[in-house]
Amino acid sequence: MMAEMLRMPALTRAEADVVDAYVAVLASLARVNPARQDETYGALRAAQALVSQATALRDALALMFQRGETTVHSSTLVRALLILDAEKSIDRLSVGNQAAI
C-alpha cells in the first residue's frame, strides 16, 4: 500500500505541466510571504518568478481544455502533489499564529 502511494500516478503531459506549474506557484508564493521573508529583494525575485509560473499554469490548463480534458481528476492530481511534497510550500503560505501578534 505505501509503495503504491509513493509511485507517481500516470498523468497526461498537460496534467503533469499543471502539477509542476502549481508547485512552482506555491513555492514562489511561500517565498513572497511577509511572515517568512525578511528581505525585499528575495520577495521581489519570487514575485517576478510568480508571473511566469502563473502564466505556465494558465497555459497548461488551457491546453488541457483545448484537448478535451475537461475533468480535473482531483485524487490523481492530489496524489502527485503529495509525492512532490507540495504540502511544505502550502505550510509556508501560513502567516502564523495570531496569538503571537
Secondary structure, DSSP 8 states (H G I E B T S, - for coil): -HHHHHS-----HHHHHHHHHHHHHHHHHHHH-TTT---HHHHHHHHHHHHHHHHHHHHHHHHHHHTT-----HHHHHHHHHHTTHHHHHHTT----GGG-
